């Protein structure tokens, strides 16, 4: 059994020991944005992110007594 596990471990670690031929490149853009965002678009974006994060937790806190009764 231990020989089988050693064989599996050897097969899995062999590619890591040989090294990787894949070169990873990231797609970074260093240019400024094509269209600038205005203050209204920025405010709407921040409001939507805040709502998406705070609304579910607010729902749970508002209905906490109902959840306590179910358990």
Biopython code that builds the backbone (N, CA, C, O; Angstrom):
import numpy as np
from Bio.PDB.StructureBuilder import StructureBuilder

atoms = [
    (1, "UNK", "N", (0.826, -1.190, 0.000)),
    (1, "UNK", "CA", (0.000, 0.000, 0.000)),
    (1, "UNK", "C", (0.870, 1.253, 0.000)),
    (1, "UNK", "O", (0.587, 2.204, -0.728)),
    (2, "UNK", "N", (1.934, 1.257, 0.819)),
    (2, "UNK", "CA", (2.775, 2.442, 0.860)),
    (2, "UNK", "C", (3.528, 2.620, -0.450)),
    (2, "UNK", "O", (3.808, 3.748, -0.855)),
    (3, "UNK", "N", (3.866, 1.492, -1.131)),
    (3, "UNK", "CA", (4.518, 1.591, -2.430)),
    (3, "UNK", "C", (3.604, 2.243, -3.459)),
    (3, "UNK", "O", (4.058, 3.016, -4.302)),
    (4, "UNK", "N", (2.324, 1.931, -3.387)),
    (4, "UNK", "CA", (1.348, 2.534, -4.287)),
    (4, "UNK", "C", (1.252, 4.039, -4.043)),
    (4, "UNK", "O", (1.212, 4.831, -4.985)),
    (5, "UNK", "N", (1.214, 4.418, -2.769)),
    (5, "UNK", "CA", (1.140, 5.843, -2.445)),
    (5, "UNK", "C", (2.400, 6.577, -2.881)),
    (5, "UNK", "O", (2.327, 7.710, -3.356)),
    (6, "UNK", "N", (3.565, 5.932, -2.720)),
    (6, "UNK", "CA", (4.810, 6.556, -3.169)),
    (6, "UNK", "C", (4.814, 6.733, -4.679)),
    (6, "UNK", "O", (5.292, 7.750, -5.182)),
    (7, "UNK", "N", (4.287, 5.753, -5.408)),
    (7, "UNK", "CA", (4.215, 5.863, -6.860)),
    (7, "UNK", "C", (3.313, 6.993, -7.304)),
    (7, "UNK", "O", (3.641, 7.737, -8.228)),
    (8, "UNK", "N", (2.175, 7.120, -6.640)),
    (8, "UNK", "CA", (1.249, 8.213, -6.966)),
    (8, "UNK", "C", (1.893, 9.556, -6.655)),
    (8, "UNK", "O", (1.788, 10.497, -7.442)),
    (9, "UNK", "N", (2.555, 9.645, -5.516)),
    (9, "UNK", "CA", (3.211, 10.897, -5.144)),
    (9, "UNK", "C", (4.311, 11.236, -6.138)),
    (9, "UNK", "O", (4.494, 12.404, -6.478)),
    (10, "UNK", "N", (5.048, 10.233, -6.609)),
    (10, "UNK", "CA", (6.129, 10.469, -7.554)),
    (10, "UNK", "C", (5.576, 10.961, -8.890)),
    (10, "UNK", "O", (6.168, 11.835, -9.522)),
    (11, "UNK", "N", (4.451, 10.407, -9.317)),
    (11, "UNK", "CA", (3.834, 10.822, -10.579)),
    (11, "UNK", "C", (3.343, 12.263, -10.482)),
    (11, "UNK", "O", (3.484, 13.038, -11.428)),
    (12, "UNK", "N", (2.767, 12.620, -9.337)),
    (12, "UNK", "CA", (2.224, 13.974, -9.182)),
    (12, "UNK", "C", (3.309, 15.024, -9.019)),
    (12, "UNK", "O", (3.119, 16.160, -9.451)),
    (13, "UNK", "N", (4.430, 14.690, -8.416)),
    (13, "UNK", "CA", (5.467, 15.688, -8.200)),
    (13, "UNK", "C", (6.437, 15.771, -9.363)),
    (13, "UNK", "O", (7.222, 16.717, -9.425)),
    (14, "UNK", "N", (6.416, 14.823, -10.287)),
    (14, "UNK", "CA", (7.365, 14.827, -11.397)),
    (14, "UNK", "C", (7.253, 16.090, -12.261)),
    (14, "UNK", "O", (8.291, 16.668, -12.583)),
    (15, "UNK", "N", (6.063, 16.551, -12.656)),
    (15, "UNK", "CA", (6.011, 17.780, -13.457)),
    (15, "UNK", "C", (6.560, 18.991, -12.707)),
    (15, "UNK", "O", (7.165, 19.876, -13.313)),
    (16, "UNK", "N", (6.353, 19.031, -11.400)),
    (16, "UNK", "CA", (6.853, 20.160, -10.623)),
    (16, "UNK", "C", (8.376, 20.140, -10.566)),
    (16, "UNK", "O", (9.010, 21.195, -10.542)),
    (17, "UNK", "N", (8.962, 18.955, -10.544)),
    (17, "UNK", "CA", (10.417, 18.864, -10.481)),
    (17, "UNK", "C", (11.052, 19.190, -11.826)),
    (17, "UNK", "O", (12.161, 19.721, -11.867)),
    (18, "UNK", "N", (10.377, 18.883, -12.915)),
    (18, "UNK", "CA", (10.922, 19.159, -14.244)),
    (18, "UNK", "C", (10.894, 20.638, -14.581)),
    (18, "UNK", "O", (11.677, 21.093, -15.415)),
    (19, "UNK", "N", (10.032, 21.379, -13.969)),
    (19, "UNK", "CA", (9.905, 22.798, -14.292)),
    (19, "UNK", "C", (8.757, 23.006, -15.254)),
    (19, "UNK", "O", (8.244, 22.054, -15.841)),
    (20, "UNK", "N", (8.367, 24.225, -15.407)),
    (20, "UNK", "CA", (7.226, 24.536, -16.240)),
    (20, "UNK", "C", (7.691, 25.234, -17.510)),
    (20, "UNK", "O", (8.525, 26.138, -17.458)),
    (21, "UNK", "N", (7.154, 24.816, -18.640)),
    (21, "UNK", "CA", (7.465, 25.461, -19.907)),
    (21, "UNK", "C", (6.450, 26.544, -20.244)),
    (21, "UNK", "O", (6.605, 27.245, -21.244)),
    (22, "UNK", "N", (5.426, 26.690, -19.433)),
    (22, "UNK", "CA", (4.385, 27.671, -19.688)),
    (22, "UNK", "C", (4.818, 29.014, -19.118)),
    (22, "UNK", "O", (5.149, 29.124, -17.937)),
    (23, "UNK", "N", (4.811, 30.010, -19.951)),
    (23, "UNK", "CA", (5.141, 31.360, -19.501)),
    (23, "UNK", "C", (3.837, 32.111, -19.301)),
    (23, "UNK", "O", (3.048, 32.261, -20.234)),
    (24, "UNK", "N", (3.615, 32.575, -18.098)),
    (24, "UNK", "CA", (2.386, 33.296, -17.805)),
    (24, "UNK", "C", (2.622, 34.779, -18.017)),
    (24, "UNK", "O", (3.600, 35.350, -17.536)),
    (25, "UNK", "N", (1.709, 35.382, -18.743)),
    (25, "UNK", "CA", (1.795, 36.815, -18.978)),
    (25, "UNK", "C", (0.477, 37.437, -18.566)),
    (25, "UNK", "O", (-0.590, 36.907, -18.874)),
    (26, "UNK", "N", (0.545, 38.537, -17.885)),
    (26, "UNK", "CA", (-0.684, 39.208, -17.472)),
    (26, "UNK", "C", (-1.030, 40.292, -18.486)),
    (26, "UNK", "O", (-0.160, 40.828, -19.172)),
    (27, "UNK", "N", (-2.298, 40.595, -18.561)),
    (27, "UNK", "CA", (-2.767, 41.618, -19.489)),
    (27, "UNK", "C", (-2.925, 42.934, -18.738)),
    (27, "UNK", "O", (-4.027, 43.289, -18.320)),
    (28, "UNK", "N", (-1.830, 43.647, -18.571)),
    (28, "UNK", "CA", (-1.876, 44.929, -17.893)),
    (28, "UNK", "C", (-1.990, 46.040, -18.925)),
    (28, "UNK", "O", (-1.320, 46.017, -19.957)),
    (29, "UNK", "N", (-2.834, 46.999, -18.637)),
    (29, "UNK", "CA", (-2.996, 48.136, -19.536)),
    (29, "UNK", "C", (-2.525, 49.364, -18.784)),
    (29, "UNK", "O", (-3.019, 49.663, -17.697)),
    (30, "UNK", "N", (-1.578, 50.068, -19.358)),
    (30, "UNK", "CA", (-1.028, 51.236, -18.671)),
    (30, "UNK", "C", (-1.565, 52.538, -19.238)),
    (30, "UNK", "O", (-1.146, 53.615, -18.814)),
    (31, "UNK", "N", (-2.483, 52.458, -20.187)),
    (31, "UNK", "CA", (-3.064, 53.654, -20.778)),
    (31, "UNK", "C", (-4.218, 54.132, -19.910)),
    (31, "UNK", "O", (-4.820, 53.339, -19.187)),
    (32, "UNK", "N", (-4.531, 55.422, -19.975)),
    (32, "UNK", "CA", (-5.718, 55.894, -19.248)),
    (32, "UNK", "C", (-6.996, 55.357, -19.907)),
    (32, "UNK", "O", (-6.970, 54.878, -21.041)),
    (33, "UNK", "N", (-8.084, 55.445, -19.192)),
    (33, "UNK", "CA", (-9.358, 54.946, -19.697)),
    (33, "UNK", "C", (-9.787, 55.720, -20.938)),
    (33, "UNK", "O", (-9.460, 56.897, -21.089)),
    (34, "UNK", "N", (-10.523, 55.049, -21.830)),
    (34, "UNK", "CA", (-10.982, 55.709, -23.052)),
    (34, "UNK", "C", (-11.973, 56.819, -22.726)),
    (34, "UNK", "O", (-11.878, 57.923, -23.262)),
    (35, "UNK", "N", (-12.921, 56.522, -21.846)),
    (35, "UNK", "CA", (-13.922, 57.508, -21.425)),
    (35, "UNK", "C", (-13.809, 57.678, -19.920)),
    (35, "UNK", "O", (-13.829, 56.702, -19.171)),
    (36, "UNK", "N", (-13.689, 58.919, -19.486)),
    (36, "UNK", "CA", (-13.604, 59.164, -18.047)),
    (36, "UNK", "C", (-14.983, 59.020, -17.415)),
    (36, "UNK", "O", (-16.000, 59.335, -18.033)),
    (37, "UNK", "N", (-15.002, 58.542, -16.182)),
    (37, "UNK", "CA", (-16.252, 58.424, -15.447)),
    (37, "UNK", "C", (-16.555, 59.748, -14.771)),
    (37, "UNK", "O", (-15.678, 60.377, -14.178)),
    (38, "UNK", "N", (-17.792, 60.154, -14.869)),
    (38, "UNK", "CA", (-18.206, 61.390, -14.224)),
    (38, "UNK", "C", (-18.561, 61.147, -12.767)),
    (38, "UNK", "O", (-18.611, 60.000, -12.324)),
    (39, "UNK", "N", (-18.807, 62.206, -12.023)),
    (39, "UNK", "CA", (-19.144, 62.062, -10.607)),
    (39, "UNK", "C", (-20.464, 61.314, -10.386)),
    (39, "UNK", "O", (-20.601, 60.592, -9.398)),
    (40, "UNK", "N", (-21.427, 61.475, -11.282)),
    (40, "UNK", "CA", (-22.705, 60.779, -11.134)),
    (40, "UNK", "C", (-22.513, 59.272, -11.310)),
    (40, "UNK", "O", (-23.056, 58.483, -10.536)),
    (41, "UNK", "N", (-21.743, 58.870, -12.326)),
    (41, "UNK", "CA", (-21.493, 57.447, -12.547)),
    (41, "UNK", "C", (-20.723, 56.842, -11.382)),
    (41, "UNK", "O", (-20.985, 55.705, -10.989)),
    (42, "UNK", "N", (-19.779, 57.590, -10.827)),
    (42, "UNK", "CA", (-19.019, 57.112, -9.678)),
    (42, "UNK", "C", (-19.926, 56.938, -8.468)),
    (42, "UNK", "O", (-19.833, 55.938, -7.756)),
    (43, "UNK", "N", (-20.794, 57.902, -8.237)),
    (43, "UNK", "CA", (-21.714, 57.829, -7.094)),
    (43, "UNK", "C", (-22.680, 56.657, -7.250)),
    (43, "UNK", "O", (-22.967, 55.959, -6.278)),
    (44, "UNK", "N", (-23.178, 56.439, -8.456)),
    (44, "UNK", "CA", (-24.102, 55.319, -8.680)),
    (44, "UNK", "C", (-23.379, 53.994, -8.464)),
    (44, "UNK", "O", (-23.938, 53.082, -7.854)),
    (45, "UNK", "N", (-22.155, 53.873, -8.950)),
    (45, "UNK", "CA", (-21.385, 52.648, -8.762)),
    (45, "UNK", "C", (-21.116, 52.363, -7.295)),
    (45, "UNK", "O", (-21.283, 51.230, -6.843)),
    (46, "UNK", "N", (-20.703, 53.377, -6.551)),
    (46, "UNK", "CA", (-20.447, 53.186, -5.114)),
    (46, "UNK", "C", (-21.728, 52.842, -4.361)),
    (46, "UNK", "O", (-21.712, 52.020, -3.445)),
    (47, "UNK", "N", (-22.835, 53.470, -4.748)),
    (47, "UNK", "CA", (-24.113, 53.177, -4.094)),
    (47, "UNK", "C", (-24.543, 51.737, -4.352)),
    (47, "UNK", "O", (-25.034, 51.064, -3.445)),
    (48, "UNK", "N", (-24.363, 51.260, -5.586)),
    (48, "UNK", "CA", (-24.759, 49.890, -5.914)),
    (48, "UNK", "C", (-23.897, 48.866, -5.175)),
    (48, "UNK", "O", (-24.409, 47.861, -4.683)),
    (49, "UNK", "N", (-22.586, 49.122, -5.099)),
    (49, "UNK", "CA", (-21.723, 48.208, -4.345)),
    (49, "UNK", "C", (-22.099, 48.203, -2.868)),
    (49, "UNK", "O", (-22.153, 47.143, -2.246)),
    (50, "UNK", "N", (-22.357, 49.375, -2.306)),
    (50, "UNK", "CA", (-22.754, 49.445, -0.898)),
    (50, "UNK", "C", (-24.060, 48.708, -0.660)),
    (50, "UNK", "O", (-24.197, 47.981, 0.324)),
    (51, "UNK", "N", (-25.018, 48.893, -1.558)),
    (51, "UNK", "CA", (-26.303, 48.214, -1.421)),
    (51, "UNK", "C", (-26.136, 46.703, -1.513)),
    (51, "UNK", "O", (-26.755, 45.958, -0.754)),
    (52, "UNK", "N", (-25.293, 46.250, -2.449)),
    (52, "UNK", "CA", (-25.094, 44.815, -2.636)),
    (52, "UNK", "C", (-24.451, 44.176, -1.409)),
    (52, "UNK", "O", (-24.701, 43.005, -1.122)),
    (53, "UNK", "N", (-23.636, 44.920, -0.691)),
    (53, "UNK", "CA", (-22.967, 44.377, 0.492)),
    (53, "UNK", "C", (-23.848, 44.524, 1.734)),
    (53, "UNK", "O", (-23.939, 43.596, 2.538)),
    (54, "UNK", "N", (-24.490, 45.665, 1.895)),
    (54, "UNK", "CA", (-25.214, 45.948, 3.135)),
    (54, "UNK", "C", (-26.660, 45.448, 3.152)),
    (54, "UNK", "O", (-27.195, 45.184, 4.229)),
    (55, "UNK", "N", (-27.296, 45.312, 2.008)),
    (55, "UNK", "CA", (-28.711, 44.910, 1.980)),
    (55, "UNK", "C", (-28.942, 43.515, 2.562)),
    (55, "UNK", "O", (-29.843, 43.365, 3.387)),
    (56, "UNK", "N", (-28.179, 42.486, 2.179)),
    (56, "UNK", "CA", (-28.442, 41.171, 2.762)),
    (56, "UNK", "C", (-28.227, 41.124, 4.277)),
    (56, "UNK", "O", (-29.004, 40.497, 4.997)),
    (57, "UNK", "N", (-27.187, 41.779, 4.752)),
    (57, "UNK", "CA", (-26.960, 41.773, 6.203)),
    (57, "UNK", "C", (-28.041, 42.579, 6.920)),
    (57, "UNK", "O", (-28.448, 42.219, 8.024)),
    (58, "UNK", "N", (-28.504, 43.654, 6.311)),
    (58, "UNK", "CA", (-29.598, 44.433, 6.899)),
    (58, "UNK", "C", (-30.878, 43.627, 6.960)),
    (58, "UNK", "O", (-31.634, 43.721, 7.927)),
    (59, "UNK", "N", (-31.125, 42.827, 5.919)),
    (59, "UNK", "CA", (-32.314, 41.970, 5.897)),
    (59, "UNK", "C", (-32.274, 40.962, 7.041)),
    (59, "UNK", "O", (-33.271, 40.755, 7.732)),
    (60, "UNK", "N", (-31.121, 40.343, 7.232)),
    (60, "UNK", "CA", (-30.987, 39.350, 8.294)),
    (60, "UNK", "C", (-31.175, 40.016, 9.659)),
    (60, "UNK", "O", (-31.883, 39.482, 10.513)),
    (61, "UNK", "N", (-30.557, 41.161, 9.867)),
    (61, "UNK", "CA", (-30.699, 41.843, 11.155)),
    (61, "UNK", "C", (-32.137, 42.308, 11.395)),
    (61, "UNK", "O", (-32.613, 42.266, 12.530)),
    (62, "UNK", "N", (-32.833, 42.747, 10.349)),
    (62, "UNK", "CA", (-34.210, 43.206, 10.508)),
    (62, "UNK", "C", (-35.144, 42.048, 10.830)),
    (62, "UNK", "O", (-36.147, 42.241, 11.518)),
    (63, "UNK", "N", (-34.835, 40.852, 10.347)),
    (63, "UNK", "CA", (-35.689, 39.688, 10.558)),
    (63, "UNK", "C", (-35.081, 38.692, 11.542)),
    (63, "UNK", "O", (-35.397, 37.504, 11.495)),
    (64, "UNK", "N", (-34.235, 39.154, 12.406)),
    (64, "UNK", "CA", (-33.530, 38.270, 13.329)),
    (64, "UNK", "C", (-34.490, 37.547, 14.270)),
    (64, "UNK", "O", (-34.283, 36.374, 14.579)),
    (65, "UNK", "N", (-35.511, 38.215, 14.718)),
    (65, "UNK", "CA", (-36.475, 37.580, 15.618)),
    (65, "UNK", "C", (-37.223, 36.449, 14.921)),
    (65, "UNK", "O", (-37.514, 35.423, 15.536)),
    (66, "UNK", "N", (-37.531, 36.632, 13.649)),
    (66, "UNK", "CA", (-38.210, 35.556, 12.892)),
    (66, "UNK", "C", (-37.294, 34.341, 12.764)),
    (66, "UNK", "O", (-37.752, 33.203, 12.870)),
    (67, "UNK", "N", (-36.015, 34.576, 12.540)),
    (67, "UNK", "CA", (-35.072, 33.460, 12.419)),
    (67, "UNK", "C", (-34.890, 32.737, 13.755)),
    (67, "UNK", "O", (-34.687, 31.523, 13.788)),
    (68, "UNK", "N", (-34.961, 33.482, 14.842)),
    (68, "UNK", "CA", (-34.825, 32.843, 16.168)),
    (68, "UNK", "C", (-36.023, 31.939, 16.455)),
    (68, "UNK", "O", (-35.866, 30.881, 17.064)),
    (69, "UNK", "N", (-37.211, 32.342, 16.024)),
    (69, "UNK", "CA", (-38.419, 31.544, 16.270)),
    (69, "UNK", "C", (-38.396, 30.229, 15.490)),
    (69, "UNK", "O", (-38.914, 29.223, 15.974)),
    (70, "UNK", "N", (-37.800, 30.219, 14.283)),
    (70, "UNK", "CA", (-37.783, 29.019, 13.448)),
    (70, "UNK", "C", (-36.869, 27.938, 14.027)),
    (70, "UNK", "O", (-37.140, 26.749, 13.863)),
    (71, "UNK", "N", (-35.816, 28.331, 14.688)),
    (71, "UNK", "CA", (-34.845, 27.344, 15.177)),
    (71, "UNK", "C", (-35.232, 26.702, 16.468)),
    (71, "UNK", "O", (-34.499, 25.857, 16.981)),
]
sb = StructureBuilder()
sb.init_structure("model")
sb.init_model(0)
sb.init_chain("A")
sb.init_seg("    ")
for serial, (resi, resn, name, xyz) in enumerate(atoms, 1):
    if name == "N":
        sb.init_residue(resn, " ", resi, " ")
    sb.init_atom(name, np.array(xyz, "f"), 0.0, 1.0, " ", f" {name:<3s}", serial, name[0])
structure = sb.get_structure()
